[in-house]
Amino acid sequence: MKKILSLAVLAALSTTPVLASGKTLNIYNWSDYIAEDTIKKFEEKTGIKVTYDVYDSNEVLEAKMLAGSSGYDVVVPTADFLQRQIAAGVYAKLDKSKLPNLKNMDSGLMKALGNFDPGNEYAVIYLWGTTGIGYNTKAVAKRLGDNAPTDSWALVFDPANAAKLKDCGISLLDAPTEVIPAAMNYLGLDPRSTKKEDFEKAAALLTKIRPFVRYFHSSQYISDLANGDICVSVGWSGDVFQARDRADEAKKGVEIGYSIPKEGALQWFDTLAIPVDSKHKDEALAFINFVMDAQITADITNYVWYANGNAASLPMVEQDIKDDAGIFPPDEVKAKLWGAKVYKKRTDRVITRLWTKVKTGK
Ligand code: N2P
């Protein structure tokens, strides 16, 4: 009896709240893509115990969703992947009566998401950003001079520049449907083209710079940029800003910049969706509604440096983030952004085959 009592006392004193509801929720999100206290706040508010796993690739998420029985209740597909996955029947329709915070969402952005999910039946916007270039200002200037073309894809895609940056380290996202179209854009081709020849031209260019690329990876570059272990990354906006932030805090003289190349860049939207075979749909809806709270979303944007789809959160988003043209691009920059093309299976196979060739350098 004594032992039982003391355990109860311990539990009461423990800093982790006792989650009395017995309810659970399994979340699968991108790495470095939530505020440090979001999950804790959700658990405290609802009594739902969260298991939280991360990934850094739409292809990885897609494979899990198509295989089914992932065990996840909330996942975060990018809009173009979402569309294909909706068509494959892997998501549940959202019960909007359980999402009162939908009123906080930016109607223009939700309408844009409607191009991928007509009527916004299956998903809400989480965060959005661009795929551009993160770079170490001093390391790049040292190798390419003060007029280094940091405002252009030429910084990485021109083999002469890439060769000079080889020693300080170039990384590319392991995201074929983002990097190949960026190379097409640099070559003056339509980045949304689905012509096989256009993909082949981009792959040929990427194969030329392949000897100068240290690695293909979609999350490692944050700490490597911050520590000065690599100097140029084709990467995601907020991730590069997180690297900049870490570098500033480390005070070792590493300075990181992010550029949306003047030729243009991909603008993507990531969404919250519920797998059709989720066993905790009510908990999943509770989480999605919780995230759509204006303050919770503002906290996330303030922590991960990604723009969001929540209009009501903007007054609570820090001013320097709202003023950052790399996060909330001004209209003249926005005009050069393109939206993702939803690829058919056949096109996808072409891309995957070329990407394998590029990565292995053949
Ligand atoms: C966060 C990854 C951003 C999501 N680490 C890219 N769609």
Residues whose N, C-alpha, C, O or C-beta is under 5 A from the ligand:
A	BS01	N2P	W30 S31 D32 Y33 T78 W236 D239 D270
